[in-house]
Amino acid sequence: MLSNALLLAVVTFLASSNACSTNDRNCQSPLRSGPIPGGDSTEHIIHSNGRARHYLLHFPVQYKADQPAPLILSFHGNNHDASYQESLSQLSNESFNVNSIAVYPQGLHNSWESAPYAISDANDFDFVSALLDRLQSTYSIDGSRIYATGMSNGGGFVGALACDRNLSGRIAAFAPVSGAFYEQLNSTTPFRGPCEPNQNRSSIPVLEFHGQDDNTIRYNGQPDRDGATIPSIPSWLEGWALRNGCANGTKGHDESLHGGKVNKTSWSCDLHEDVVTGYKIAGWAHWWPTTESSEKSKDHATVLNATTLIMDFFGKHSLN
């Protein structure tokens, strides 16, 4: 039997041999343990562009190593973090999600680079690419069913991912909530640059939720917020209808739901229904739509669960 001193020396050697140097741009930290379906989320580190980047990882109750699973990226809002986003979106809750791996990336200084206040050299798009590379090479993931959602600044970043030529070719559908879609001041160009989604795709499915009473990111837009422009949500959705070449142009189909408390506007594109969809919720502010009141919704509840509708939306779309 090993002596305590020898055992300590062996453990110390193994830990040091697996450790990442912050100067190693390509180093990935070892995973703490194998997947535990339905267990608590675990924190992991990946090194991207010389920075240690963190993320939470949750495996659904139905995850099996021999069956490729969908994967959902869920991005937090400004001044919040990955743990907060996990609790907010409820994507680790088996009441909403039983078969998709949920990943909660952590932004530098709690923000994402699609906004004027974010770190200018965060390289968040490289981080997402490296994160997908790592997850797909480590776990059983269906590469045709990778999705992205997020809240506020995280929702704006999801919109930016949909505009990215590389990542819009890897992510099948996008569902921002209360998205902050910053554009360059006095311009219709997105803050990070022109919207140029992957040209090999016939359409980019987009779903957005927004409170009509949102005074943080207003439904009707803001001409100057943080030194940039926020477009109205209708015009942002119309832009995606145009990019997708929807048959009915920029005029979407309006449907009143829940006794007039919700207005759904949708466009059918490429013979598929509701490829671009927006939900406007009356009496709702800058919160994740939920039917159960909580501290994160300021003890308010509304008539629909965004998470349920997001999961249904994702289930209809893949890269195949």
N, C-alpha and C positions, 0 to 999 in steps of 0.2 A: 504494500500500500504506500502511496506517495506521502512523504512528510508534508506538513502544512507549508513549510518554507518552499519546498520544491513545487508543490501545487500552485502556490501564489506566483512563483516565477513563470510557470507555464502559462497561467492565465494572463499575466502581464505581457508576456511575449506575444500571445495570440491577439490581444487587444491592440497592441502597438502595430503589429503587422497588418491589421485590417483598417487602421485609422487613416483618414484622409488628411492630407496637407492642404491648407487653405490656398497654397500656391499651385496646387495641381488642378488645372482647369478641367481635366477629364475624369477625375476620381469620383467614384460613387461610394457613399457609405454603405456598409453591409446592412442587410435587412435584419431586424431584431428577431423575427420569428416567422414561421410559415403562416399562411392565411388561416384565420379562425372565422369560418362563416358565422355571421350573426354576432360576433364578438365586438368588443370595444374597438374604436378606431385607434390606430397607432401612428405616431409621428415618425417621419423619415426625412432624410437629408439627401439632396443631390447637388453636386457642384456644377454650376453653369456659368460660363464667362468669368471664372475666377471667384465666384461668390457661392457661399453655402446657401442653398434655397430649401425651404422647409415645406412639407405638405402632410396632411392627414390622409390616412388610407383606411377605407372600410370595405369589408367583404360581406355581401348579402347572405342571407340564410341559405339560399339555394346554390351558392357558388360551389362548383366542382372542378377540380384541376384538369379533368379530361373533357370539359365542356366549355368552349369559348363563351365568355360572358360579355354583355354590353358594359361600357364604361362611361361614367358621367363626371365631368369636371364642373365644380361649383365654386365660383369666385366671390369672395366677400366684398363688401362695400368699403368706401373710404373711412379710415379711422376704426375699422373693425378688423377681425382676424379670422383665421380658418376655423377655429373652434366655434366662434360666434355664428359663422355661416353654416356650419353643420347643424347647429341647433335651430337656426332660422329656417333653413330649407327643408329640414326633416328627411333628407335623402338617405339617412342611415336608419330611418324608422321603417321596420318591416311592414307597417300598416300602409306605407306608400311604395316601398321598393323592396322586392324580394329577390331580384335576379341581376341587378346592375351593380358593379363595383363603383363606389362613390369616392371621389378624390377631391380634397379641399386644399388647393394651393395657397401658400402664404405670400402676399405681396410685400415688397420692401417698403418699410415705413408705413405699412398697412394701406397701400394704394397700388393702382395699376397704371401703366404708362400711357393709356389712352386719354388721360386727363392732364390739364395744364399744370396741376400742382404735384404731379408724380415725379419721381426721380428721372432725370432726362436720360441717363445711361443704364436704366434698369434691365434692359434687354429681356423684357418679360416674354416676348414672342419666342426667343431662343430657349428660355426656361421651359415654356410649354412644350416645345418640340422635343427637348431633351427628356422632359418628364414622360411624354408619350413613348419615346424610344425605350426608356428604361422599363416602364410598366409593361409594354408589349413584349419585351424580351424576357421578362421575369415571370409573368403570370399568363393564364389562359384567357386571352381577351379577343373578342370578335372585332377585328380592325375595321369592319364595315359599319359598326354600331358604336361609335364614339360620339359623345354629345357634350354640349357646353351650356351652362346656365350661370346666372350671377345676379347680384343685387346692386343697384345704383352704379357706383364706379365699376364694380365687378360686372354689372350688366352692360355698361358701356364698353368694357374690355371684351365681352362676348361679342358685341357688335363689331368691334375692331377685328377680332379673330375671323368673323365671317367675311370681312373685307380682305383678309390676308391671302395671297395667292397660294402659299404653301399650306397653311393650316386649314383653310376652307376646303382643301382637298383631302384632309385627314379626319375632319369632324363632320359628321353627317347632318346635324341639325343644331340650331341655336335658339335659346329661350331666355332672353334677358328679362329681368323684372325691375320696373322703375328705372330703366336704363338712362345713364347720363352719356348721351351720344354727342360729345363735344365736336364742334367743327371750328375751323380756323376763323377768326374774327373777320366779319365782312366778306365771308366766302362760304360756299357750300361744300368745300373740301373737308373731309373728316380730319380731326386734329392731328392724327399721326401721318396723314398723307392721303392720296387718292384711294377710293374704294375699288380694288381690283381683285375680285374673287377668282377662284380657280376656273379657268376657261374650259376644262374638261368635264365640268358638271353641267347638266341641263338646267338645274335649278338649285338654289340654296334655301332650304326650309327655315323660316324665321317665325318665332312666336314671341309676342311682347305683352306684358301686363303693366297697366299704369292707373294710378288713382286720379280721378278727376280733380280732387282737392289737394294734390301733391304740390306743396309750396317750396319744396327743395329742388326737385327737377320737374318743372311745370309741364303739364300736358300740352299746353299751347306754345311751349318754347320760351326761350330767354335770349334776347339779342346780345347780352353781354354778361356772362357769368364766369368768374375766374379768368377774365381776359380772353374768353372764347365765346362762341355762339352755341346755344343748345337749340336744335331744330324742334318744331312741333312734332309730336308723336305721329299724327296723321301723315305729315310730309315725309318723315323717316320711313314709315311703312310703305308709302307710295313709291319711295325710291327703290325699295327692295322688290316691289311688284314690277317696276320697270326693268330692273336688272334681270329679273327672272323671266321677262318676256311674257307676262301673264296676258291671256287672251283679251281680257276686258280692260286693258290699259291701266290707268291709275285709279279708276273708280272701283272701289271694293264693294262687296255685298254686305250690307248692314243688317244685323239681326238683334232685336231687343230680347234680353234674357232676364230671368229672375224678377219679373214684374217691373221691368224698366230700370232696374238698378245696375244692369250691366249691358253695355253695347259691344257686340262682337262685330268686327270688320274683317273680312277675309277675301283672299284672292285665290283662284284656282289657276294653276300653271302646269303646263306640260302634261295635261290630262290627269292631273292629281288635284284633289280638293284641299283647300285650306293650306296651301304651301306657305303663304304669308298671312299671318293672323294677328290681330290686336284685340285685347280686351280692355275697355275703358270702364272703370268701376266708380260709380257715383258714391260720394260720401267717404271715399277712401283716400288716405294721404300717402306718405312716403314709407310704406310698409309692405312686407311680403304678404300677399293675399292669403288669408286663412279663415276657416270657419270656427276656429277655436281661439279665444282671446288669450293673450299672454303678455308678459312684460315687453317682449320685442315688438308687439303690435300696439303698444300703449294701452293694453287691456281692451282693444277693439277687436271685433270680428266682422267678417263680411259674408257674402252669400256663396262664395266659391273658394276652393283650395287651389292655389296656383300649382302646387306640387303634383296634385292628381292630374291636372290638365297637361302639365309638362311631361309627365311620364306617358300619358296617352299619346301626346304629340311625338315624342321620341320613338315610341313603339311603331309609328307609321312610316318612319323614314330610315333609310340606310344608304350606304354608298353603292350598294349593288343595284 
